[in-house]
Amino acid sequence: MFNLPRAYWLLFFGTLINRIGGFVVPFLTLYLTNQRGISISQAGLVVSLFGAGSFLAQLIGGELTDRFGRKPVLSASFLITPIFIILLGFVQNIWLIAACTFLVGIFTDLHRPAVSAAIADIVPAEDRPRAYGYIYWAINLGAALAPLLAGLLAAYSYLYLFLGDGLTTLLFGLIILFGFRETRPAATAHHTAHTSSAERIQQLGRAPILLWFSFITLFFGIIYMQGNVTLPLDMQSHGLGPEKYGLAIAVNGILIVLLTIPISNMAVKWPRFETISIAVIFSAIGFGFTAFANTFVLFAISVVIWTIGEIIATSVAPSIIADLAPVELRGLYQGIFGSAWGLSFFIGPILGSWVYQTFGAATLWSGCFLLGLVLSASYFALGKFSRTQKKLEAK
């Protein structure tokens, strides 16, 4: 487990610190509806602006990561984000709330392509599922603690959520600024300096597997987003408040802490496209089961099921992208993949809250189940296409 480079462990522990303070996004819907008096549909729209910012951030961050290096992008993300997170906790006008949410989305996720590209720079291909899995383990070790802390803090004042989130993000920025060395290969810097952004984007047209994989992932992300947006609303409709939602999401984090490392170690040997196909089936069943939940225990069981799918998928998906990416396009490839998640953060809250408010919870969760089955089959088919393409290229 520990035979990974020092730079990797700085990213690992910085991620852990940052995620322990990741209070704002999971509770943003409740904050907007309970504290600011915003309707469910309006809150969904505001939260979706975080996704819009994330979508742009992944595309911009991927290109900046290749063009200027990993460290400058990481530093900008973690040092600027706290400003807008804390502002978001103070502003009251809905337009200012919307603007701050959008900017938080941009700067929060600007770092993601840089982290993924840095791991690809310093970790051999055969160890990448393990390395990406450990990072996700760190994220969710923090996520196991963050909702518990956030639920307690929100009981006193929601403002504490914004202050705590901002300070832990700043601490990660200081770790990067003073402890992390640039990992971008010199040859990549030379190549990128002599290639325009337009030429680099044109190369994506010759990467159909990347584009299709990202497109499928967009819909996977829309399903996953319901755990942050409509799940707390559905639980609240059954008399389960923020503290119970915090406990339910803590189950997600605890299970990931227990299972991610062994699953990541095993995933090194698993066929990657087939593995993510199975992962989506777990997610489909888990979110579909939520339609039958009316007690905390049943909601927690649904979280357990879709968490298993989440663990498997997040160990394998970034490794697929890293394997596909040429060295000089690592940041851009991870940015394209990450932008699919960012776009799902924009579409997911709008679509999920609209379906929930218009057609009810049963329709929402049944739709997640059916969509998940379609996505699982799509990942499986893409894997067959990928193997066929490799055979043709080898001839």
Number of C-alpha atoms within 10 A of each C-alpha: 9 6 6 15 11 14 17 18 16 16 20 20 16 22 23 23 20 26 23 24 24 26 28 25 20 21 22 20 26 22 21 21 17 11 12 15 12 17 13 21 20 18 25 26 22 27 28 27 28 28 30 23 26 32 28 22 28 34 23 20 32 32 26 22 29 27 23 14 22 27 21 16 23 27 21 17 26 27 21 18 24 25 18 21 27 22 18 22 18 13 14 13 10 15 11 14 20 20 18 23 25 22 23 28 30 26 28 26 27 32 25 24 33 32 24 26 29 24 24 26 17 17 17 11 17 12 19 26 29 26 28 24 29 23 27 24 28 26 24 25 24 23 29 25 22 26 30 20 19 28 22 17 16 18 11 10 13 21 16 19 27 24 20 23 24 26 20 22 26 22 17 24 23 16 16 23 17 9 11 19 12 12 17 25 15 9 11 17 15 12 15 17 13 8 11 12 14 8 9 15 14 11 11 16 11 10 13 11 18 19 17 15 20 22 16 17 22 23 22 23 18 25 26 22 22 22 18 20 27 25 24 24 25 21 21 15 12 13 12 16 16 22 16 20 27 24 18 27 27 23 21 26 25 20 20 27 22 12 15 27 21 13 18 27 19 14 22 18 10 14 11 21 23 17 21 27 25 19 23 28 23 24 29 29 21 25 29 24 22 25 20 14 18 15 12 17 11 16 24 21 18 23 25 24 20 24 26 22 22 21 25 27 23 21 31 25 21 23 26 18 23 23 14 15 19 13 19 20 25 27 34 28 32 29 33 26 27 29 31 27 27 31 25 27 30 26 23 30 29 24 19 25 25 19 19 21 15 12 11 14 22 17 15 25 27 18 17 26 24 14 18 25 18 16 20 24 16 16 23 18 14 18 21 12 13 15 11 12 12 10 10 9 8 7 5
